[in-house]
Amino acid sequence: MRLNAHQRETIKQAARGCFGADATVRLFGSRVDDHKRGGDIDLFITTS
């Protein structure tokens, strides 16, 4: 995964702030592959 701990925590906090404490954030796309370069951040957010 090509996101550092601070980036991951910031994304999780933002999602929970917008969608509630039960929001789950999943990363997909090129950022999941450590061998690729560039790319945007693709997120799948679910709530209960």
C-alpha distance matrix in Angstrom:
0.0 3.8 5.8 8.2 10.3 13.0 11.2 10.0 13.6 15.2 13.9 15.0 18.3 19.0 18.6 20.8 23.2 23.7 23.6 24.6 23.5 22.8 20.1 16.9 13.8 11.4 8.6 9.4 10.1 8.9 5.9 4.4 5.9 5.6 9.3 10.0 11.2 12.2 12.1 12.6 10.8 11.9 12.8 15.0 17.1 19.8 22.8 25.4
3.8 0.0 3.8 6.7 9.8 11.7 9.7 9.8 13.4 14.3 13.4 15.4 18.2 18.5 18.7 21.3 23.2 23.6 24.1 25.4 24.6 24.3 21.4 18.7 15.2 13.3 10.1 10.9 10.8 8.8 5.3 6.4 7.2 5.9 9.1 8.9 8.9 9.4 10.0 10.6 9.5 11.8 13.3 16.2 18.3 21.4 24.3 27.3
5.8 3.8 0.0 3.8 6.7 8.1 5.9 6.3 9.8 10.6 10.1 12.2 14.7 15.2 15.8 18.2 19.9 20.7 21.4 22.5 21.6 21.8 19.0 16.7 13.3 12.3 9.7 11.7 12.4 11.3 7.4 8.6 10.5 9.6 12.9 12.5 11.9 11.5 11.5 11.0 9.1 11.6 12.3 15.3 16.7 19.8 22.3 25.4
8.2 6.7 3.8 0.0 3.8 5.5 5.4 6.3 8.8 10.1 10.9 12.5 14.5 15.6 16.8 18.6 20.1 21.5 22.5 23.1 21.8 22.4 20.0 17.9 15.1 14.7 12.7 15.1 16.1 14.9 11.1 11.9 13.5 11.8 15.2 15.4 14.6 14.4 15.0 14.4 12.5 15.1 15.2 18.1 18.9 21.8 23.8 26.6
10.3 9.8 6.7 3.8 0.0 3.8 5.5 5.1 6.2 8.6 10.0 10.6 12.2 14.3 15.5 16.6 18.2 20.1 21.0 20.9 19.2 20.0 18.2 16.4 14.1 14.4 13.4 16.4 18.2 17.6 13.8 14.0 16.1 14.8 18.3 18.7 18.2 17.9 18.1 17.0 14.5 16.6 15.9 18.2 18.3 20.7 22.3 24.8
13.0 11.7 8.1 5.5 3.8 0.0 3.8 5.5 5.2 6.1 8.6 10.0 10.5 12.2 14.3 15.4 16.3 18.4 19.8 19.9 18.6 20.0 18.1 17.0 14.7 15.7 14.7 17.9 19.5 19.0 15.2 16.1 18.5 17.2 20.6 20.4 19.3 18.3 18.3 16.8 14.4 16.9 16.1 18.7 18.4 21.1 22.3 25.1
11.2 9.7 5.9 5.4 5.5 3.8 0.0 3.8 5.5 5.1 6.2 8.7 10.0 10.6 12.3 14.3 15.3 16.6 18.1 18.9 18.1 19.2 16.6 15.4 12.5 13.2 11.8 14.8 16.2 15.9 12.2 13.6 16.2 15.5 18.7 18.0 16.7 15.3 14.9 13.1 10.6 13.2 12.7 15.7 15.8 18.8 20.6 23.7
10.0 9.8 6.3 6.3 5.1 5.5 3.8 0.0 3.8 5.5 5.3 6.3 8.7 10.0 10.7 12.4 14.2 15.6 16.3 16.8 15.6 16.3 13.8 12.1 9.5 10.2 9.5 13.0 15.1 15.4 11.8 12.3 15.3 15.1 18.7 18.3 17.8 16.8 15.9 14.0 10.8 12.4 11.1 13.4 13.3 16.0 17.8 20.6
13.6 13.4 9.8 8.8 6.2 5.2 5.5 3.8 0.0 3.8 5.4 5.1 6.1 8.5 9.9 10.5 12.1 14.3 15.2 15.0 13.5 14.8 13.0 12.2 10.5 12.3 12.5 16.2 18.6 19.2 15.6 15.9 19.1 18.8 22.4 22.0 21.4 20.2 19.3 17.1 13.9 15.3 13.5 15.3 14.2 16.5 17.4 20.0
15.2 14.3 10.6 10.1 8.6 6.1 5.1 5.5 3.8 0.0 3.8 5.5 5.2 6.1 8.6 10.0 10.4 12.3 14.1 14.5 13.9 15.7 13.5 13.3 11.3 13.4 13.3 16.7 18.8 19.3 15.9 17.1 20.2 20.0 23.3 22.4 21.3 19.5 18.4 15.8 12.9 14.6 13.0 15.2 14.1 16.7 17.6 20.7
13.9 13.4 10.1 10.9 10.0 8.6 6.2 5.3 5.4 3.8 0.0 3.8 5.5 5.2 6.2 8.6 9.8 10.7 11.9 13.0 12.9 13.9 11.1 10.5 8.1 10.1 10.1 13.5 15.8 16.8 13.8 14.8 18.3 18.8 22.0 20.8 20.0 18.0 16.3 13.4 10.1 11.2 9.3 11.4 10.5 13.4 14.9 18.2
15.0 15.4 12.2 12.5 10.6 10.0 8.7 6.3 5.1 5.5 3.8 0.0 3.8 5.5 5.2 6.2 8.5 10.0 10.3 10.5 9.6 10.6 8.2 7.8 6.5 9.5 10.7 14.5 17.4 18.8 15.8 16.1 19.7 20.4 23.8 23.0 22.7 21.1 19.3 16.5 12.9 13.2 10.4 11.4 9.6 11.7 12.5 15.4
18.3 18.2 14.7 14.5 12.2 10.5 10.0 8.7 6.1 5.2 5.5 3.8 0.0 3.8 5.5 5.2 6.0 8.6 9.9 9.6 8.8 11.1 9.5 10.5 9.9 13.1 14.4 18.0 20.7 22.1 19.0 19.6 23.1 23.5 27.0 26.1 25.3 23.5 21.8 18.9 15.5 16.2 13.5 14.4 12.1 13.8 13.8 16.5
19.0 18.5 15.2 15.6 14.3 12.2 10.6 10.0 8.5 6.1 5.2 5.5 3.8 0.0 3.8 5.5 5.0 6.2 8.5 9.5 10.3 12.3 9.9 11.2 10.1 13.2 14.1 17.4 19.8 21.2 18.5 19.7 23.2 23.9 27.1 25.6 24.6 22.3 20.3 17.0 14.0 14.5 12.0 13.3 11.1 13.3 13.5 16.7
18.6 18.7 15.8 16.8 15.5 14.3 12.3 10.7 9.9 8.6 6.2 5.2 5.5 3.8 0.0 3.8 5.4 5.2 5.8 7.4 8.4 9.5 6.5 7.9 7.3 10.7 12.4 15.5 18.2 20.3 18.0 18.6 22.3 23.6 26.7 25.3 24.8 22.7 20.3 16.9 13.6 13.1 10.0 10.3 7.5 9.5 9.9 13.2
20.8 21.3 18.2 18.6 16.6 15.4 14.3 12.4 10.5 10.0 8.6 6.2 5.2 5.5 3.8 0.0 3.8 5.4 5.2 4.6 4.9 7.0 5.5 8.1 9.0 12.7 15.0 18.4 21.4 23.5 21.0 21.2 25.0 26.1 29.5 28.4 28.0 26.1 23.8 20.6 17.1 16.6 13.2 12.9 9.6 10.3 9.3 11.9
23.2 23.2 19.9 20.1 18.2 16.3 15.3 14.2 12.1 10.4 9.8 8.5 6.0 5.0 5.4 3.8 0.0 3.8 5.9 5.8 7.3 10.1 8.9 11.7 12.2 15.9 17.7 20.9 23.6 25.5 23.0 23.7 27.4 28.4 31.6 30.3 29.4 27.1 24.9 21.5 18.4 18.3 15.3 15.4 12.3 13.2 12.1 14.6
23.7 23.6 20.7 21.5 20.1 18.4 16.6 15.6 14.3 12.3 10.7 10.0 8.6 6.2 5.2 5.4 3.8 0.0 3.8 6.0 8.9 10.7 8.8 11.7 11.9 15.3 17.1 19.9 22.4 24.6 22.5 23.5 27.1 28.5 31.5 29.8 29.0 26.5 23.9 20.3 17.4 16.8 13.9 13.7 10.6 11.6 10.7 13.7
23.6 24.1 21.4 22.5 21.0 19.8 18.1 16.3 15.2 14.1 11.9 10.3 9.9 8.5 5.8 5.2 5.9 3.8 0.0 3.8 7.1 7.7 6.0 9.3 10.5 13.9 16.4 19.1 21.9 24.6 22.7 23.1 26.9 28.6 31.6 30.1 29.8 27.6 24.8 21.3 18.1 16.8 13.4 12.3 8.7 8.5 7.0 9.9
24.6 25.4 22.5 23.1 20.9 19.9 18.9 16.8 15.0 14.5 13.0 10.5 9.6 9.5 7.4 4.6 5.8 6.0 3.8 0.0 3.8 5.5 5.7 9.5 11.6 15.3 18.1 21.1 24.3 26.8 24.7 24.7 28.5 29.9 33.2 32.1 31.9 29.9 27.4 24.0 20.6 19.5 15.9 14.7 10.9 10.1 7.6 9.3
23.5 24.6 21.6 21.8 19.2 18.6 18.1 15.6 13.5 13.9 12.9 9.6 8.8 10.3 8.4 4.9 7.3 8.9 7.1 3.8 0.0 3.8 5.6 8.6 11.2 14.9 17.8 21.1 24.5 26.9 24.4 24.0 27.8 29.0 32.5 31.8 31.8 30.2 27.9 24.8 21.2 20.3 16.7 15.5 11.9 10.9 8.6 9.7
22.8 24.3 21.8 22.4 20.0 20.0 19.2 16.3 14.8 15.7 13.9 10.6 11.1 12.3 9.5 7.0 10.1 10.7 7.7 5.5 3.8 0.0 3.8 6.4 9.9 13.1 16.5 19.5 23.1 25.8 23.7 22.9 26.6 28.2 31.6 31.0 31.4 30.0 27.5 24.6 20.9 19.4 15.6 13.7 10.2 8.3 5.8 6.3
20.1 21.4 19.0 20.0 18.2 18.1 16.6 13.8 13.0 13.5 11.1 8.2 9.5 9.9 6.5 5.5 8.9 8.8 6.0 5.7 5.6 3.8 0.0 3.8 6.5 10.0 13.2 16.2 19.6 22.3 20.3 19.8 23.6 25.3 28.6 27.7 28.0 26.5 23.9 20.9 17.3 15.7 11.9 10.1 6.6 5.6 4.6 7.2
16.9 18.7 16.7 17.9 16.4 17.0 15.4 12.1 12.2 13.3 10.5 7.8 10.5 11.2 7.9 8.1 11.7 11.7 9.3 9.5 8.6 6.4 3.8 0.0 3.8 6.7 10.2 13.2 16.8 19.5 17.5 16.5 20.3 22.1 25.4 24.8 25.4 24.3 21.8 19.1 15.4 13.7 10.0 8.1 5.5 5.2 6.3 8.8
13.8 15.2 13.3 15.1 14.1 14.7 12.5 9.5 10.5 11.3 8.1 6.5 9.9 10.1 7.3 9.0 12.2 11.9 10.5 11.6 11.2 9.9 6.5 3.8 0.0 3.8 6.7 10.0 13.4 15.9 13.9 13.3 17.1 18.9 22.1 21.2 21.7 20.5 18.0 15.4 11.7 10.1 6.6 5.8 4.6 6.7 9.1 12.1
11.4 13.3 12.3 14.7 14.4 15.7 13.2 10.2 12.3 13.4 10.1 9.5 13.1 13.2 10.7 12.7 15.9 15.3 13.9 15.3 14.9 13.1 10.0 6.7 3.8 0.0 3.8 6.6 10.3 12.9 11.3 10.1 13.9 16.1 19.1 18.3 19.3 18.4 16.0 13.9 10.4 8.4 5.6 5.0 6.3 8.5 11.7 14.4
8.6 10.1 9.7 12.7 13.4 14.7 11.8 9.5 12.5 13.3 10.1 10.7 14.4 14.1 12.4 15.0 17.7 17.1 16.4 18.1 17.8 16.5 13.2 10.2 6.7 3.8 0.0 3.8 7.1 9.3 7.5 6.8 10.6 12.8 15.7 14.6 15.5 14.7 12.3 10.6 7.3 5.8 4.8 6.4 8.9 11.8 15.1 18.0
9.4 10.9 11.7 15.1 16.4 17.9 14.8 13.0 16.2 16.7 13.5 14.5 18.0 17.4 15.5 18.4 20.9 19.9 19.1 21.1 21.1 19.5 16.2 13.2 10.0 6.6 3.8 0.0 3.8 6.8 6.7 5.9 9.0 12.1 14.2 12.8 14.2 13.7 11.0 10.0 7.7 5.5 6.2 7.5 10.9 13.6 17.2 20.0
10.1 10.8 12.4 16.1 18.2 19.5 16.2 15.1 18.6 18.8 15.8 17.4 20.7 19.8 18.2 21.4 23.6 22.4 21.9 24.3 24.5 23.1 19.6 16.8 13.4 10.3 7.1 3.8 0.0 3.8 5.6 6.0 7.8 11.1 12.3 10.2 11.6 11.1 8.3 8.3 7.6 6.0 8.6 10.4 14.0 16.9 20.5 23.5
8.9 8.8 11.3 14.9 17.6 19.0 15.9 15.4 19.2 19.3 16.8 18.8 22.1 21.2 20.3 23.5 25.5 24.6 24.6 26.8 26.9 25.8 22.3 19.5 15.9 12.9 9.3 6.8 3.8 0.0 3.8 5.4 5.5 8.3 9.0 6.5 7.8 7.9 6.1 7.7 8.0 8.2 11.2 13.7 17.1 20.1 23.7 26.8
5.9 5.3 7.4 11.1 13.8 15.2 12.2 11.8 15.6 15.9 13.8 15.8 19.0 18.5 18.0 21.0 23.0 22.5 22.7 24.7 24.4 23.7 20.3 17.5 13.9 11.3 7.5 6.7 5.6 3.8 0.0 3.8 5.5 7.1 9.2 7.4 8.0 7.8 6.6 7.2 6.4 7.7 10.1 13.0 15.8 19.1 22.4 25.5
4.4 6.4 8.6 11.9 14.0 16.1 13.6 12.3 15.9 17.1 14.8 16.1 19.6 19.7 18.6 21.2 23.7 23.5 23.1 24.7 24.0 22.9 19.8 16.5 13.3 10.1 6.8 5.9 6.0 5.4 3.8 0.0 3.8 6.3 9.0 8.6 10.5 11.3 10.2 10.7 9.2 9.3 10.8 12.8 15.6 18.4 21.7 24.4
5.9 7.2 10.5 13.5 16.1 18.5 16.2 15.3 19.1 20.2 18.3 19.7 23.1 23.2 22.3 25.0 27.4 27.1 26.9 28.5 27.8 26.6 23.6 20.3 17.1 13.9 10.6 9.0 7.8 5.5 5.5 3.8 0.0 3.8 5.4 5.7 8.6 10.6 10.5 12.2 11.8 12.2 14.3 16.3 19.4 22.1 25.5 28.1
5.6 5.9 9.6 11.8 14.8 17.2 15.5 15.1 18.8 20.0 18.8 20.4 23.5 23.9 23.6 26.1 28.4 28.5 28.6 29.9 29.0 28.2 25.3 22.1 18.9 16.1 12.8 12.1 11.1 8.3 7.1 6.3 3.8 0.0 3.8 5.7 7.9 10.5 11.6 13.6 13.3 14.7 16.6 19.0 21.7 24.5 27.7 30.3
9.3 9.1 12.9 15.2 18.3 20.6 18.7 18.7 22.4 23.3 22.0 23.8 27.0 27.1 26.7 29.5 31.6 31.5 31.6 33.2 32.5 31.6 28.6 25.4 22.1 19.1 15.7 14.2 12.3 9.0 9.2 9.0 5.4 3.8 0.0 3.8 6.8 10.2 11.9 14.7 15.3 16.6 19.1 21.5 24.5 27.3 30.7 33.4
10.0 8.9 12.5 15.4 18.7 20.4 18.0 18.3 22.0 22.4 20.8 23.0 26.1 25.6 25.3 28.4 30.3 29.8 30.1 32.1 31.8 31.0 27.7 24.8 21.2 18.3 14.6 12.8 10.2 6.5 7.4 8.6 5.7 5.7 3.8 0.0 3.8 6.9 8.4 11.6 12.8 14.2 17.2 19.9 23.0 26.2 29.6 32.6
11.2 8.9 11.9 14.6 18.2 19.3 16.7 17.8 21.4 21.3 20.0 22.7 25.3 24.6 24.8 28.0 29.4 29.0 29.8 31.9 31.8 31.4 28.0 25.4 21.7 19.3 15.5 14.2 11.6 7.8 8.0 10.5 8.6 7.9 6.8 3.8 0.0 3.8 6.6 10.0 11.9 14.2 17.3 20.5 23.4 26.8 30.2 33.4
12.2 9.4 11.5 14.4 17.9 18.3 15.3 16.8 20.2 19.5 18.0 21.1 23.5 22.3 22.7 26.1 27.1 26.5 27.6 29.9 30.2 30.0 26.5 24.3 20.5 18.4 14.7 13.7 11.1 7.9 7.8 11.3 10.6 10.5 10.2 6.9 3.8 0.0 3.7 6.9 9.6 12.2 15.6 19.0 21.8 25.4 28.6 32.0
12.1 10.0 11.5 15.0 18.1 18.3 14.9 15.9 19.3 18.4 16.3 19.3 21.8 20.3 20.3 23.8 24.9 23.9 24.8 27.4 27.9 27.5 23.9 21.8 18.0 16.0 12.3 11.0 8.3 6.1 6.6 10.2 10.5 11.6 11.9 8.4 6.6 3.7 0.0 3.7 6.7 8.9 12.5 15.8 18.7 22.3 25.6 29.1
12.6 10.6 11.0 14.4 17.0 16.8 13.1 14.0 17.1 15.8 13.4 16.5 18.9 17.0 16.9 20.6 21.5 20.3 21.3 24.0 24.8 24.6 20.9 19.1 15.4 13.9 10.6 10.0 8.3 7.7 7.2 10.7 12.2 13.6 14.7 11.6 10.0 6.9 3.7 0.0 3.8 6.3 9.6 13.2 15.7 19.4 22.6 26.2
10.8 9.5 9.1 12.5 14.5 14.4 10.6 10.8 13.9 12.9 10.1 12.9 15.5 14.0 13.6 17.1 18.4 17.4 18.1 20.6 21.2 20.9 17.3 15.4 11.7 10.4 7.3 7.7 7.6 8.0 6.4 9.2 11.8 13.3 15.3 12.8 11.9 9.6 6.7 3.8 0.0 3.8 6.4 10.1 12.4 16.1 19.2 22.8
11.9 11.8 11.6 15.1 16.6 16.9 13.2 12.4 15.3 14.6 11.2 13.2 16.2 14.5 13.1 16.6 18.3 16.8 16.8 19.5 20.3 19.4 15.7 13.7 10.1 8.4 5.8 5.5 6.0 8.2 7.7 9.3 12.2 14.7 16.6 14.2 14.2 12.2 8.9 6.3 3.8 0.0 3.8 7.0 9.9 13.5 16.9 20.3
12.8 13.3 12.3 15.2 15.9 16.1 12.7 11.1 13.5 13.0 9.3 10.4 13.5 12.0 10.0 13.2 15.3 13.9 13.4 15.9 16.7 15.6 11.9 10.0 6.6 5.6 4.8 6.2 8.6 11.2 10.1 10.8 14.3 16.6 19.1 17.2 17.3 15.6 12.5 9.6 6.4 3.8 0.0 3.8 6.2 9.9 13.2 16.6
15.0 16.2 15.3 18.1 18.2 18.7 15.7 13.4 15.3 15.2 11.4 11.4 14.4 13.3 10.3 12.9 15.4 13.7 12.3 14.7 15.5 13.7 10.1 8.1 5.8 5.0 6.4 7.5 10.4 13.7 13.0 12.8 16.3 19.0 21.5 19.9 20.5 19.0 15.8 13.2 10.1 7.0 3.8 0.0 3.8 6.7 10.4 13.6
17.1 18.3 16.7 18.9 18.3 18.4 15.8 13.3 14.2 14.1 10.5 9.6 12.1 11.1 7.5 9.6 12.3 10.6 8.7 10.9 11.9 10.2 6.6 5.5 4.6 6.3 8.9 10.9 14.0 17.1 15.8 15.6 19.4 21.7 24.5 23.0 23.4 21.8 18.7 15.7 12.4 9.9 6.2 3.8 0.0 3.8 6.9 10.5
19.8 21.4 19.8 21.8 20.7 21.1 18.8 16.0 16.5 16.7 13.4 11.7 13.8 13.3 9.5 10.3 13.2 11.6 8.5 10.1 10.9 8.3 5.6 5.2 6.7 8.5 11.8 13.6 16.9 20.1 19.1 18.4 22.1 24.5 27.3 26.2 26.8 25.4 22.3 19.4 16.1 13.5 9.9 6.7 3.8 0.0 3.8 6.9
22.8 24.3 22.3 23.8 22.3 22.3 20.6 17.8 17.4 17.6 14.9 12.5 13.8 13.5 9.9 9.3 12.1 10.7 7.0 7.6 8.6 5.8 4.6 6.3 9.1 11.7 15.1 17.2 20.5 23.7 22.4 21.7 25.5 27.7 30.7 29.6 30.2 28.6 25.6 22.6 19.2 16.9 13.2 10.4 6.9 3.8 0.0 3.8
25.4 27.3 25.4 26.6 24.8 25.1 23.7 20.6 20.0 20.7 18.2 15.4 16.5 16.7 13.2 11.9 14.6 13.7 9.9 9.3 9.7 6.3 7.2 8.8 12.1 14.4 18.0 20.0 23.5 26.8 25.5 24.4 28.1 30.3 33.4 32.6 33.4 32.0 29.1 26.2 22.8 20.3 16.6 13.6 10.5 6.9 3.8 0.0
